[in-house]
Every structure is written in C-alpha cells, then in structure tokens.
Amino acid sequence: MKIISRILAAAVMFIATATFANAEKIRIATEGAYPPFNSVDKNGKLVGFDVDIANALCKEMKAECTIVTQDWDGMIPALLANKYDAIVASMSITDERKKKVDFTNKYYNTPAKFARKKGSGIEISKAGLKGKVVGVQRATTHDTFITAMFPGAKIKRYASQDDAYLDATAGRVDLLIADSVAMKGGFLDKANGKGWEFVGPDYTDRKFFGDGVGIAIRKGEDKLREKFNKAIAAIRANGTYKKIQAKYFDFDIYGQ
C-alpha cells in the first residue's frame, strides 16, 4: 500500500508540475504611479485596483503572469516592441488608440473632472479657463480633451499624475483635470489635497474618453484578447470583481 501511495503521490506531483510548466506565460504592464488604480507601496510592491484585477484575471485564465512597471509615455510603444503582452493600466478605449492596438471589453468606466483650489472661484467655461494654468498628465485622454475644448487655457503637462498633484500643492497650477475617481482617491482625499475641490460637470464624451477602460494588446492577438474577455466576464459573474471593487471604492466603478 505504501508503494502504491508513493506512486500516486508522485503522479499527482508530476501532473501539477507539468500543468504549471505548461501554463500560459503573460507579461503585463502597469504604470505604478496612478493611485488608487496602480502604485508602488513603501515596500516596493505593486498595488491597486488595476493590479488586483490583473492578478484575478490571470488566476481565472490559469496563466503565469508577471506584472512590470512602465512610464505612461512609453506604454503603447513598449507593447508594440514586445516588451510585454498586455497593458492593465487604466487605459481608455479610444478610436485613436485602436489604430495602434486592440482592446478587450471594458473593466471599468468613470468620468473626467476638473479640480480647483478652494476659494479660487474659478468656473469651468472657455472664458473662465482663459489664461488659467491647468495641470494634466501628458498623452492622456484628459490631455486631448483640455487641448481641444479649452484653447485659451495654459496647459502644463506632466509625466505622471503624481507630478501634477505635487505642483497643485505647491500652487503652480490653477486647475487639474483627470479621472474623477483617481483624483479623489489619489489627491483630494489625502492630506496634500485638502485645499482642493471638484468643480464643474462630469465629462464622458466618447469622442475624447472612449468606451471605458480596457486591456490593450497587440493587434492580431485575438486568442489572448478573447481569453481576457472571458476572464473579465467570469470575475464579474463569480463575485471576484465585486470583492476587489469593495477594497477600493464604495460605489459601482464598472459603469453603464
């Protein structure tokens, strides 16, 4: 019996090892500078909603995933250069980006919004923003939006959203524009953002902000895209998505 037990145990171990060895390996990029969606904690660990979603999707797909950081400006070029296989970094699904990459279905959708220093009295209109310094992360949908819709504003572009927040705290910008949820969790709810407040309407115009946030992959990799799509649907259905969402937000981030 002992011999049979040993043989069975060895067989189970062999199967498990073979399964792990044959698991699909997927390299995923995120920015690591966009809390609460993705950031690096004090121990150097990647954390945030995007990171947890990426890990949940990999578990659902039974894939062996490696998540790496990449500066926002080089996110799509590095994907096209095969440095990784997918981007899970709060990237909006826009027509302009779809010229270069393919996207999965969305995994969340939140509006853009302006913030101003409390007491400034700045109103959101073309006249109200004329001559005002607006901080925005470079090469984002928010950058495209402010450039097109408020030509009289003085736009100050930053490599990361955190850099924009630092200049806002230092008084070097009059306004910020960003994703409303990212700005609330990453700035307004923190000590350095207490002197700031939202102002104006939510912005969701598809022309600028697309169809929500999705996972970017190289064109033609349809099998990988469909695996991600099935995994997104699965974690939505089995409650995993809801558990991750509750860790960061007290409302439905998935959107309509």
N, C-alpha and C positions, 0 to 999 in steps of 0.2 A: 504493500500500500504506500509505503514511504517513497519507493521508487516512482510509482505512478504519480504521486502528488508532486514530486520534484519535476517530473516530465511535464505535467500540466502547468506548473508554475513557470517553468522555462518557456513553454509555448506562449503563455499569456504575455510574459515579458518581451518575447520576440515580436509578437504581434503589435504590442504597444510601441516598441522601439521602431518597428517598421512603419507604423502609422505616423509617428512623429517625424520620421525621416522623410516620409513622402508628403507631408503636409505642404500645402502651397505656401511659399515664402513671399510676403508682400512688404515692400518698403513704403512707409507713409511719411509725408512731410507735414509739419505744422509750424506756425511762426514762433510760438513761445513768448510772445510779447503782447498778447491781446486778452487780458483777463476780463471776465471770468471764463472765457472760452478756451484760451490756451496761454499758459505762462510757465515759468520755471520757479519752483519754490526755493526756499533757503537751503535746501539740501541738494539742489541741482536737478531735481526730478521734474519732469514734465507733468503738469496737472491742468485740469479744466474740463469744461463740457465737451469740447472737441476731442480731447484726449480720451475721456471716458467712453464717448461714442465710438471712437476708432477701435478701442480695445474690445468693446462689446460686439461690434461688427465682426472683428477678427475671430472672436470666440464662436460666434454664430456660424461663421464660414469654416471653422476648424482650420484656420490659417495661422501660420507662424509669422507674426508681424514685428517689424522694427520701426519705431517712430523716431524721426530725427527733426531737428530744427533747421529752418531756412528763412533768411530775411525775406520780407514780403516782396520787395522789388524783383528778386530773382526766382520767385516761386514757380511760375509757369516755365521760364527758360530752363530751369534745372530739371523739371519734369520731362520736358522735350529732349533734354540731353541724357535721359535715362539714369539720373542720379537717384530716383525713386520712382515708384509706380503709381502713387495716388497722393492727392492733396486733401487733407482734412483740416482746414484752417479758416473756417467761416468765410469761404469764398462764394460770392453771389453768382448765380447762374445768369449771365448776361449774353446777349446776342454777340457782342464784341468778343468776349472770351471764347464763345463757342466756335469762332472762326479758327481758333488755335487748338482747343482741347474739347473733349467730350465731358459731359457731366452725368452723374447719377440723378435720380429723383432727389428732391429736397429732403433735408433732415431738420431744417428749421427755417422760420421766416419772421423777421422782426423789422420794424420801421426805422428810418433815419430821423434824426432830430438835431436841432441846434441847442446849445447851452450858452448862457451869458453869465457874467459876474453879477451877483445880486446887487441891486441898486443902480445898475447902469442904465436901466430904462430903454435899452436897445430893443427895437421892434423889428420883426422879420418881414422885410419888404425890400424891393430893389433900392428904394430911396433910403430906407433905414440902414442898409448894409453898405451904402456908398462910402468909401474911404475907410471902412472898418477892417481891422486885421482879423482874418478867420483862419484858425488852425485846423488842418486836415491831414490825415495820413496820405502820403503820396501813392498814386497809382491805384486808388480805390474807387469804388462806385461813388463815394461821397465827394471825392476829388473831381470826378467827371461832372457830378451834379452841380456843385458850387461854381465851377468854372463856366458851365453853360447857362445857369439860371441867374447868377448874380455877378454880372460882368464888372460892376463898379466896386466890388469888394477887393481888398488887398489879401490875396491868398498866400498863406505861409504853409509850406508843405514839409512834412516830417517823414523820416524813415519808419518810425513806429508810432503807434497811438500813445504809448507811454511818454514819448518825447513831446508830443503835443500837450499832454497833461502837465508836464513839468513847466513848459512855457506859459501855460494858462495860470498856474500857481504863482509864477514869477511876474505875472502881469504884462507879458509880452504879446498877448493876443486879446482881442475884444470878445471873440466868439469861438466856439468849437462846433464842428459838425461831425457826427459819427453815428454808428448804430446806437439806438437809444438804450438797448439792454446792456451793451458793452460799456457805454459811457456811464450808465447808472452804477453798475457793479464795479467798474474799474476806476471810477473817479468821483462821481457825485456822492456815493455812499461812504467814501473814505475821508479821512481827516483833511487831506490836502484839497478836497473838492467841496468842502462845506460852504465855501463862499460863492459857490456857483449854483445855477438852477437851469432847468429846461425852459425853453421859450419857443413859441410858435407851434405849428401843426406837426403831425407825423407825416413823413414822406415815404410813399410806397410806389411811386410812378415806375411801371415796368420798364419804360424806356431807359431809365438810369439804374434801377435797382434789381431788375430781372425777375426771376421766378423763385426767389428764395435762395437759400444756401445749400449747395450740393458738394459732392466729392468729385474733384477733377481727375481725369485720367487721360492718357494719350489717345488720340483718335485711332479708331480701328480695333481697340481692345474691348470688343463687345462682350466677351465672356466674363471678363473681370467686372465690367460695368453691371451686368445682369446679376452677378454674384452679390455685389454690393446692394443692388436694388432689392433683391430677395431678403438679404440680411436686414436692411432698413425696415422692410415690411414686417419681418419676423420679430424684431425687438420692439416694434410698435405694438404688435399683437400680444406678445407674451408678458408685457409689463416692464421689461428691462428699460425701455426708453423712459417710461414714467418715473422709475426709480432714480435714474440719472438726472432727469429734469428737476426732480424734487430736491436734489442735493444742492442745486444752484439757484433755482427760481421758484417763486410761489405762484406762477401762472403758466398757461399753456404757451410754450415757445414755438410749437410746431406751426401755428398759424392756420389760416384758412386754406 
